[in-house]
Amino acid sequence: MKNKIKKLKLPLSKMTGNEKDYTAVLLEDVNSNMKAFWEVLSGVKEKGDATFEQVGRMTEKLDSMETRLDSMEIKLDELISAVSLIKGEIEALKTSLSAKADKEKLAILEFKIVRIEKYLKLAQ
C-alpha cells in the first residue's frame, strides 16, 4: 500500500479516475479512523475525570475518618487513665479499710470500675 501512495505524487488534476477514487477512499478511511480514535479518547478522558473526582472524594472521607480516629484515640487514652486512677484508689482503700463508710465507698468504686471496663470492653 505504501508503494501505491508513493506512486500517487501527481497533482489532483493529472490523476486518473481510479487514482482519484483510490485517494478518496484512503482519505475517507483515515477520516473514519480518526473519528473513531477521538471518540475512544473522549470516553477514556471522561472515565479518567470521573475516577479522579471519586479518588478526591475518597481522600476527603479518609482524612475525615483519620481526624475522628485521632479524637477517639485521645478520648480512649483519657478513659484508660481514669480507670487506672480508680483502680489505684481501690487498692489504696483495700489496704486502709477500717470503717464501714470506707467499705461502702470501695463497693461503689468497684461497681463503677466494672461498668467502665465492660463499656470499654477491657474486662477480662
C-alpha positions as CSV (number, residue, x, y, z in Angstrom):
1,M,0.0,0.0,0.0
2,K,2.9,2.4,0.8
3,N,4.2,1.8,-2.7
4,K,0.9,2.8,-4.2
5,I,0.9,6.0,-2.1
6,K,4.4,6.9,-3.2
7,K,3.3,6.4,-6.9
8,L,0.4,8.9,-6.4
9,K,2.6,12.1,-6.4
10,L,0.6,13.5,-9.2
11,P,-1.4,16.7,-8.8
12,L,-5.1,16.1,-8.5
13,S,-5.8,17.5,-12.0
14,K,-3.5,14.9,-13.6
15,M,-4.9,11.9,-11.7
16,T,-6.9,9.3,-13.4
17,G,-10.4,8.4,-12.2
18,N,-9.1,5.3,-10.5
19,E,-6.4,7.2,-8.7
20,K,-8.8,9.8,-7.6
21,D,-11.2,7.1,-6.3
22,Y,-8.4,5.4,-4.5
23,T,-7.2,8.6,-2.9
24,A,-10.8,9.5,-1.9
25,V,-11.2,6.0,-0.3
26,L,-7.9,6.4,1.6
27,L,-8.9,9.8,2.9
28,E,-12.3,8.6,3.9
29,D,-10.7,5.6,5.7
30,V,-8.3,7.9,7.5
31,N,-11.1,10.3,8.4
32,S,-13.2,7.4,9.8
33,N,-10.3,6.0,11.8
34,M,-9.6,9.5,13.3
35,K,-13.2,9.9,14.3
36,A,-13.2,6.5,16.0
37,F,-9.9,7.4,17.7
38,W,-11.2,10.7,19.1
39,E,-14.5,9.0,20.3
40,V,-12.5,6.4,22.2
41,L,-10.1,9.1,23.5
42,S,-13.1,11.2,24.7
43,G,-14.5,8.2,26.5
44,V,-11.2,7.5,28.2
45,K,-10.9,11.1,29.3
46,E,-14.4,11.1,30.8
47,K,-13.6,7.9,32.7
48,G,-10.4,9.4,33.9
49,D,-12.1,12.6,35.1
50,A,-14.7,10.6,36.9
51,T,-12.1,8.4,38.6
52,F,-10.1,11.4,39.6
53,E,-13.2,13.0,41.2
54,Q,-14.0,9.8,43.0
55,V,-10.5,9.4,44.3
56,G,-10.7,13.0,45.6
57,R,-14.0,12.3,47.4
58,M,-12.5,9.1,49.0
59,T,-9.4,11.0,50.1
60,E,-11.6,13.6,51.8
61,K,-13.5,10.9,53.6
62,L,-10.3,9.1,54.7
63,D,-8.9,12.4,56.0
64,S,-12.2,13.0,58.0
65,M,-12.1,9.4,59.3
66,E,-8.4,9.9,60.4
67,T,-9.3,13.0,62.3
68,R,-12.2,11.2,64.0
69,L,-10.0,8.3,64.9
70,D,-7.3,10.6,66.4
71,S,-10.0,12.2,68.5
72,M,-11.4,8.8,69.6
73,E,-7.9,7.7,70.5
74,I,-7.3,10.7,72.7
75,K,-10.7,10.1,74.5
76,L,-9.8,6.4,74.9
77,D,-6.5,7.2,76.4
78,E,-8.2,9.6,78.9
79,L,-10.7,6.9,79.9
80,I,-7.9,4.3,80.4
81,S,-6.1,6.8,82.6
82,A,-9.2,7.4,84.6
83,V,-9.8,3.7,85.0
84,S,-6.2,3.3,86.2
85,L,-6.6,6.1,88.7
86,I,-9.8,4.5,90.1
87,K,-8.0,1.1,90.3
88,G,-5.3,2.8,92.3
89,E,-7.8,4.3,94.7
90,I,-9.4,1.0,95.2
91,E,-6.1,-0.6,96.0
92,A,-5.3,2.2,98.5
93,L,-8.7,1.8,100.1
94,K,-8.3,-2.0,100.4
95,T,-5.1,-1.6,102.3
96,S,-6.6,1.0,104.7
97,L,-10.1,-0.2,105.4
98,S,-11.1,0.5,108.9
99,A,-14.6,1.8,108.8
100,K,-17.9,0.8,107.2
101,A,-18.0,4.1,105.2
102,D,-14.8,3.2,103.6
103,K,-16.2,-0.2,102.7
104,E,-19.2,1.4,101.1
105,K,-17.0,3.8,99.1
106,L,-14.9,0.9,98.0
107,A,-18.0,-1.0,96.8
108,I,-19.2,2.0,94.9
109,L,-15.8,2.5,93.2
110,E,-15.6,-1.2,92.4
111,F,-19.0,-1.1,90.8
112,K,-18.1,1.9,88.7
113,I,-14.8,0.4,87.5
114,V,-16.6,-2.8,86.5
115,R,-19.2,-0.8,84.5
116,I,-16.4,1.3,82.8
117,E,-14.4,-1.8,82.0
118,K,-17.5,-3.5,80.5
119,Y,-18.3,-0.4,78.5
120,L,-14.7,-0.2,77.2
121,K,-14.6,-4.0,76.8
122,L,-11.5,-4.0,79.0
123,A,-12.9,-6.6,81.4
124,Q,-11.2,-10.0,81.2
